């Protein structure tokens, strides 16, 4: 508890509030003393001047101490707590009429305050107290003649020694006592209210600490209950956002780990199958070299060669996708006629389409435009989309490659009349090695990398590959490229 933030904050607050109280009390007492000195000096400003005529007859030939003390005794009604001193011209103490048996500590008085007082300076003017060296008190002063010497001073201290200490002053002043008690009560109430407020404030921090501790322990669904918009509320909001981001990142890591495992499994399967086939056929040819008819030998070699090509294609596609995803390939943007590129790619796939009895045709607009992109990468993406469409279109089906001129863009769509993609499979079709039809013969299809490569190529161009599919009707892939210049009619 002593090491808690609440304890430290409370201790600091109490130190500050008590320190403030002591400072206020000190300044209050000092101000009260200054005020008392000012009032007393103003009330008794002419006291010394009034005493001079009554003292001078006893100072003509010598200082008649008994007569002066008797005179002072008669004047006690004027001020009962005064100390009277006779000073030489240089400030030396000539005689004193103070409290009986009092000890004189200072025999020379600084005359600068006395002269300032006699000139009518602003009050209070404090002077040296012979009874307490180093202290100053309010006084009254006047010129007096001592044994024929002029320029001497009658110096009257208005506050005697018994009233000098703060304790005595506080004890004698009901108003000052009341003010100090009031100040103490205010400090006490303020400290109590402050501690309650600090406890309420740190209670929110403790609740946040509990949430963070639970989160650290593995309760990743814990969130801070934000009820305000102050600094603590904003801290809670930031923690909640950080926790959401961490949770999303962890989910992405789990997804990536799952995909990695599937990737390893798929690569192992896709590599093992052609390698096993090649090995089997070659071993057969090797063992039955003299017994195999030429036609059967040729069939074995052709099959091994086909699997070798399939293996080479898979390795090349994996290498290509890896370079694209790690951004080792930078698109070289140039302007080229997209319609001509579509015509060329369609012509390349026409023999395969005819072999599978698929009607492959381009659907081009009358007005052609030039787009800005990397022609090699776009050709690769378009080839993968057409290859995928032919692959999943049954005999007698159609594949259309359509260009649409839109505002500042040309959109390319590859649509087929295949079986379509179920809605649950649509979010995964761009993943590596993902196949909608898990039972489809791998020897007839690709490795499941074509769509992933096409999507990554378009992402390098800052574009997206969109897909729409209806089960039983077909699938359409679509992407758009920026136009270099406004579309014009051909000559």
C-alpha positions in Angstrom: 0.0 0.0 0.0 2.8 2.4 0.8 4.3 1.8 -2.6 1.1 2.5 -4.4 0.5 5.5 -6.6 -2.4 6.6 -4.3 -0.1 6.6 -1.3 2.6 8.6 -3.0 0.1 11.0 -4.5 -1.6 11.5 -1.1 1.7 12.0 0.7 2.8 14.6 -1.8 -0.6 16.3 -1.5 -0.4 16.4 2.3 3.1 17.7 2.3 2.1 20.5 -0.1 -1.1 21.4 1.8 0.6 21.4 5.2 3.5 23.4 3.7 1.0 25.8 2.3 -0.7 26.1 5.6 2.6 26.8 7.4 3.5 29.4 4.8 0.1 31.1 5.1 0.2 31.0 8.9 3.7 32.5 8.9 2.8 35.3 6.5 -0.4 35.8 8.4 1.3 36.2 11.7 4.0 38.4 10.1 1.3 40.6 8.5 -0.6 40.8 11.8 2.6 41.9 13.6 3.3 44.5 10.9 -0.2 45.7 11.1 -0.1 45.9 14.9 3.2 47.7 14.7 1.8 50.2 12.2 -1.3 50.8 14.3 0.6 51.2 17.5 3.2 53.5 16.0 0.5 55.7 14.4 -1.4 55.9 17.7 1.8 56.8 19.6 3.6 58.8 17.0 3.9 61.9 19.2 4.4 60.1 22.5 8.1 60.9 22.7 7.5 64.5 21.8 4.9 64.8 24.5 7.4 63.3 27.1 10.2 65.7 26.3 8.8 68.8 28.2 8.3 66.6 31.3 11.8 65.0 31.1 14.0 68.0 30.3 13.7 69.6 33.8 15.3 66.5 35.2 18.1 66.5 32.7 19.6 70.0 33.0 22.6 69.4 35.3 22.5 65.6 35.6 20.2 62.7 34.8 17.8 62.5 37.8 16.9 58.9 37.5 14.5 58.8 40.4 12.6 61.9 39.2 12.3 60.5 35.7 11.1 57.1 36.9 8.5 58.9 39.0 7.4 60.8 36.0 7.2 57.6 34.0 5.1 56.1 36.8 2.7 59.0 36.5 2.5 58.5 32.7 1.6 54.7 32.8 -1.9 55.6 31.7 -0.5 56.7 28.4 1.2 53.4 27.5 1.9 50.7 30.0 4.3 48.6 28.0 6.9 51.1 26.8 10.6 51.2 27.2 12.3 54.6 27.4 15.9 55.3 26.4 18.1 58.4 26.2 20.4 58.5 23.3 23.5 60.5 22.6 24.0 62.3 19.3 25.8 59.3 17.8 23.2 56.8 19.1 25.0 55.6 22.1 22.7 54.6 25.0 23.0 57.3 27.7 20.3 56.0 30.1 17.5 53.4 30.1 14.2 53.2 31.8 12.9 49.8 30.8 11.6 46.8 32.6 13.2 46.4 36.0 16.2 44.0 36.2 16.2 43.8 32.3 19.5 43.0 30.6 20.6 45.6 28.0 22.1 43.7 25.0 22.7 46.5 22.5 24.3 49.8 23.7 24.3 51.7 20.3 21.2 52.3 18.3 21.1 52.8 14.5 19.9 56.4 14.0 18.9 56.0 10.4 15.3 54.8 11.3 15.1 57.5 14.0 15.9 60.2 11.5 13.5 58.8 9.0 10.8 58.7 11.6 11.4 62.3 12.6 11.2 63.4 9.0 7.7 62.0 8.8 8.4 58.8 6.8 5.7 56.2 6.0 4.9 54.0 8.9 5.7 51.5 10.3 9.3 52.5 10.8 11.1 49.9 13.0 14.2 50.6 15.1 16.7 48.6 17.1 15.6 47.1 20.4 18.3 47.5 23.0 16.8 44.6 25.0 17.1 42.1 22.1 20.0 42.6 19.8 19.2 42.1 16.2 15.5 42.7 16.5 13.4 45.7 15.5 10.3 47.2 17.0 8.0 50.1 16.5 9.1 53.2 18.4 8.5 56.9 19.0 11.3 59.4 19.1 11.9 63.1 19.6 14.9 65.5 20.1 15.8 66.3 23.7 18.4 68.4 25.5 20.5 66.4 28.0 22.7 68.4 30.4 23.0 71.3 27.9 23.8 69.1 24.9 21.3 69.5 22.1 20.8 66.9 19.3 20.2 64.0 21.7 17.2 61.8 21.4 14.4 60.5 23.5 13.8 56.9 22.2 10.7 55.1 23.2 10.2 51.4 22.3 6.4 50.8 22.0 6.4 47.0 22.4 8.1 45.8 25.5 10.0 42.5 25.7 7.0 40.6 27.1 5.1 41.2 23.9 8.0 40.4 21.6 7.5 36.7 20.9 5.0 35.3 18.4 3.6 32.9 21.0 2.8 35.8 23.3 1.3 37.8 20.4 -0.9 34.9 19.3 -1.9 34.2 22.9 -3.0 37.8 23.4 -4.9 38.2 20.1 -8.3 36.5 19.9 -8.7 37.5 16.2 -5.3 36.0 15.3 -6.2 32.8 17.2 -9.5 32.6 15.4 -7.8 33.1 12.0 -5.2 30.4 12.7 -7.9 28.0 13.8 -9.9 28.8 10.7 -6.9 28.2 8.5 -6.2 24.9 10.2 -9.8 23.8 9.7 -9.7 24.8 6.0 -6.4 22.8 5.6 -7.9 19.8 7.3 -11.1 19.8 5.2 -9.1 20.4 2.0 -6.8 17.5 2.9 -9.8 15.2 3.5 -11.6 16.1 0.4 -8.4 15.9 -1.6 -7.6 12.4 -0.3 -11.2 11.2 -1.2 -10.8 12.7 -4.7 -7.4 11.1 -5.2 -8.8 7.7 -4.1 -11.6 8.1 -6.6 -9.1 9.1 -9.3 -6.7 6.3 -8.6 -9.6 3.8 -8.3 -9.9 4.1 -12.1 -6.2 3.5 -12.5 -6.4 0.4 -10.3 -9.3 -0.9 -12.4 -7.2 -0.3 -15.5 -4.3 -2.1 -13.9 -6.5 -5.1 -13.2 -7.6 -5.2 -16.9 -4.0 -5.0 -18.1 -2.9 -7.7 -15.6 -5.8 -10.0 -16.9 -4.7 -9.2 -20.5 -1.1 -10.1 -19.6 -2.4 -13.4 -18.1 -4.0 -14.4 -21.4 -7.5 -12.9 -21.1 -7.3 -11.1 -24.5 -10.9 -10.2 -24.5 -10.6 -7.9 -21.5 -11.1 -4.2 -22.2 -11.1 -1.0 -20.1 -14.5 0.5 -19.3 -14.1 4.1 -20.6 -16.5 6.4 -18.9 -14.8 9.8 -19.4 -12.9 11.8 -22.0 -10.1 13.0 -19.7 -6.4 11.7 -19.8 -7.3 8.5 -18.0 -10.2 7.9 -20.3 -8.1 8.5 -23.4 -5.4 6.2 -21.9 -8.1 3.5 -21.6 -9.2 4.1 -25.1 -5.6 3.8 -26.4 -5.2 0.5 -24.5 -8.4 -0.9 -26.0 -7.3 0.0 -29.5 -3.9 -1.5 -28.8 -5.5 -4.7 -27.4 -7.8 -4.9 -30.5 -4.7 -4.5 -32.8 -2.8 -7.1 -30.9 -5.7 -9.5 -31.0 -6.1 -8.9 -34.7 -2.4 -9.4 -35.2 -2.4 -12.6 -33.2 -5.4 -13.9 -35.3 -3.4 -13.0 -38.4 -0.4 -14.8 -37.1 -2.6 -17.9 -36.4 -4.1 -17.6 -39.8 -0.6 -17.3 -41.3 0.6 -20.3 -39.4 -2.3 -22.3 -40.6 -1.7 -21.2 -44.2 2.0 -22.0 -43.8 1.1 -25.5 -42.6 -1.3 -25.9 -45.5 1.3 -24.5 -47.9 3.9 -27.0 -46.7 1.4 -29.8 -47.0 0.3 -28.7 -50.5 3.8 -28.1 -51.8 4.9 -31.5 -50.4 1.9 -33.2 -52.1 2.3 -31.3 -55.4 6.0 -31.9 -55.6 5.8 -35.5 -54.4 3.2 -36.5 -56.9 5.0 -35.6 -60.1 8.4 -36.7 -58.7 6.9 -40.1 -57.8 5.3 -40.4 -61.2 8.6 -39.5 -63.0 10.5 -41.9 -60.8 8.1 -44.8 -61.4 8.0 -44.5 -65.2 11.8 -44.1 -65.4 12.3 -47.1 -63.2 10.0 -49.1 -65.4 11.8 -48.1 -68.5 15.1 -48.9 -66.8 14.1 -52.3 -65.7 12.2 -53.4 -68.8 14.5 -51.6 -71.3 14.8 -54.6 -73.6 11.3 -55.9 -73.2 9.3 -52.7 -73.8 7.7 -52.2 -77.1 8.6 -48.8 -78.7 5.0 -47.5 -78.4 4.9 -48.3 -74.6 8.4 -46.9 -74.1 7.3 -43.7 -75.8 4.2 -43.5 -73.6 6.2 -43.9 -70.5 8.8 -41.2 -71.6 6.0 -38.8 -72.6 4.2 -39.2 -69.3 7.5 -38.6 -67.4 8.2 -35.6 -69.5 4.7 -34.2 -68.9 5.2 -34.6 -65.1 8.6 -32.9 -65.4 7.0 -29.9 -67.1 4.3 -29.8 -64.5 7.0 -29.9 -61.7 9.0 -27.1 -63.5 5.8 -25.0 -63.8 5.0 -25.4 -60.1 8.5 -24.4 -59.0 8.5 -21.4 -61.4 5.1 -20.3 -60.1 6.2 -20.6 -56.5 9.4 -18.6 -57.2 7.4 -16.0 -59.1 4.8 -15.6 -56.4 7.5 -15.3 -53.7 9.2 -12.5 -55.6 5.9 -10.7 -56.1 4.9 -10.9 -52.5 8.2 -9.7 -51.2 8.1 -6.9 -53.7 11.3 -7.9 -55.4 9.5 -7.1 -58.7 8.9 -3.4 -59.4 6.3 -2.7 -62.1 7.7 -0.8 -65.1 4.8 1.5 -66.0 4.3 2.3 -69.7 1.4 3.0 -72.0 0.2 0.2 -74.3 -3.0 -0.7 -76.1 -4.9 -3.1 -73.8 -7.1 -4.4 -76.7 -4.1 -5.7 -78.6 -2.8 -7.4 -75.5 -6.1 -9.2 -74.9 -6.2 -10.3 -78.6 -2.7 -11.8 -78.3 -3.4 -13.6 -75.0 -6.7 -15.0 -76.3 -5.0 -16.3 -79.5 -2.4 -18.1 -77.3 -5.1 -20.0 -75.5 -7.4 -20.8 -78.5 -5.8 -24.2 -79.2 -6.3 -25.3 -75.6 -9.9 -24.0 -75.6 -10.6 -25.9 -78.9 -9.1 -29.0 -77.4 -11.5 -28.8 -74.4 -14.4 -27.8 -76.6 -14.7 -24.4 -74.9 -15.8 -21.3 -76.9 -13.1 -18.6 -76.1 -13.7 -15.2 -77.5 -12.7 -11.6 -76.8 -15.5 -8.9 -76.5 -13.8 -5.6 -77.4 -15.3 -2.1 -77.7 -15.2 -0.1 -80.9 -13.1 2.5 -79.3 -9.7 1.4 -78.0 -7.7 3.0 -75.3 -4.1 2.8 -74.1 -3.6 2.0 -70.4 -0.7 2.7 -68.1 0.7 -0.4 -66.5 3.5 -3.0 -66.7 2.6 -4.9 -69.9 4.5 -8.0 -68.9 2.9 -8.3 -65.5 -0.6 -7.5 -66.9 -0.1 -10.2 -69.5 0.8 -12.7 -66.8 -2.3 -11.8 -64.7 -4.6 -12.0 -67.8 -3.1 -15.4 -68.8 -3.7 -16.8 -65.4 -7.3 -15.7 -65.4 -8.0 -17.1 -68.9 -6.2 -20.3 -68.0 -8.3 -20.6 -64.8 -11.5 -20.0 -66.7 -10.8 -22.6 -69.4 -9.7 -25.0 -66.7 -13.1 -24.8 -64.9 -15.4 -24.5 -67.9 -17.0 -27.8 -69.1 -17.2 -28.9 -72.7 -19.6 -26.8 -74.7 -19.1 -23.9 -72.3 -18.0 -20.3 -73.0 -15.2 -18.0 -71.8 -15.5 -14.3 -72.7 -12.8 -11.6 -72.2 -14.6 -8.3 -72.2 -13.2 -4.7 -72.2 -15.3 -1.8 -70.8 -14.4 1.8 -71.2 -15.3 3.6 -68.0 -14.5 7.1 -66.6 -10.7 7.3 -66.9 -10.3 3.5 -66.8 -10.5 0.4 -68.9 -11.9 -2.6 -67.0 -11.0 -6.1 -68.1 -13.5 -9.0 -67.2 -12.9 -12.7 -67.7 -16.2 -14.6 -67.4 -16.9 -18.3 -67.8 -19.9 -20.6 -67.7 -18.4 -23.0 -65.3 -19.9 -24.5 -62.2 -19.4 -21.3 -60.1 -17.9 -20.9 -56.7 -19.8 -21.4 -53.5 -20.1 -18.3 -51.3 -18.1 -19.9 -48.4 -15.2 -20.5 -50.8 -15.1 -17.0 -52.3 -12.9 -15.4 -49.5 -10.2 -18.1 -50.0 -9.9 -18.5 -53.7 -6.8 -16.2 -53.8 -4.9 -18.2 -51.2 -2.0 -20.4 -52.3 -3.0 -23.9 -53.4 -6.6 -23.4 -52.6 -9.0 -25.4 -54.7 -12.8 -25.1 -54.7 -13.2 -28.7 -55.9 -10.9 -30.6 -53.5 -11.6 -33.9 -55.4 -10.5 -32.5 -58.8 -7.6 -34.4 -60.4 -4.4 -32.4 -59.9 -2.9 -33.8 -63.0 -5.6 -32.0 -65.0 -5.5 -28.7 -63.2 -2.8 -26.3 -62.0 -1.2 -26.0 -58.6 -3.7 -23.4 -57.3 -1.2 -20.5 -57.6 -2.6 -18.7 -60.7 -5.2 -16.5 -58.9 -2.8 -15.7 -56.1 -0.2 -14.5 -58.6 -2.8 -12.4 -60.6 -4.1 -10.8 -57.4 -0.5 -9.9 -56.2 0.3 -8.4 -59.6 -2.7 -6.1 -59.5 -1.9 -5.1 -55.9 1.6 -4.0 -57.1 -0.3 -1.7 -59.5 -2.4 -0.4 -56.6 -5.5 -2.2 -58.1 -7.8 -4.9 -56.9 -9.0 -8.1 -58.5 -12.8 -8.5 -58.0 -14.8 -11.7 -58.3 -18.5 -12.5 -58.8 -19.8 -16.0 -59.0 -23.1 -17.8 -59.1 -23.2 -21.5 -58.5 -24.4 -23.3 -61.6 -24.0 -20.3 -63.8 -20.3 -19.3 -63.8 -17.7 -16.9 -62.5 -16.3 -13.5 -63.5 -13.0 -11.9 -62.5 -12.6 -8.2 -63.1 -9.9 -5.5 -62.8 -9.4 -2.0 -64.0 -6.4 0.0 -65.3 -5.9 3.7 -65.7 -6.2 5.2 -69.2 -3.2 7.1 -70.6 -5.3 9.6 -72.6 -8.9 10.3 -73.6 -10.5 7.6 -75.8 -10.6 8.5 -79.5 -12.3 7.0 -82.5 -10.1 4.9 -84.8 -9.5 6.3 -88.3 
